[in-house]
Amino acid sequence: MDDFIVTTMNEIPGYEIVAVYGEVFGLVCRARNVFANLSAGLRTLIGGEVPEYTQLLTDSRRNAVARLKDEAQLMGANAVIAMRFDCNEIANLVSEIAAYGTAVRVRKQGQV
């Protein structure tokens, strides 16, 4: 298998789970910069998407998944199943994004 698999499903079609390593997570805490906050504050007055926050959260989720994969690989896994995100605010200043799931080793069905 060439790639590390991360899925929100509990099983991976065409693969069998041969080892379960347990819970794994990747965590990112990000502060928004003052200028993005000012721009976003103005946008909330007129409504619509706030692209500064959209980009911040998109980047944070990607970083959290990358850290999740790194942690799972250190355990010996080649996949993470049942992956989920959790997001929180800390003191109204920092966004916390966690990606978590179950680290497993899988192989294609029918392979030894």
Buried (B, 14 or more C-beta within 10 A) or exposed (E): EEEBBBBEEEEBEEBBBEEEBEEBBBBBBBEBEEEBBEBBEEBEEEEEEBEBBEEBBEEBBEBBBBBBBEBBBEEEBBBBBBBEBEEEEEEEEEBBBBBBBBBBBBBEEEEE
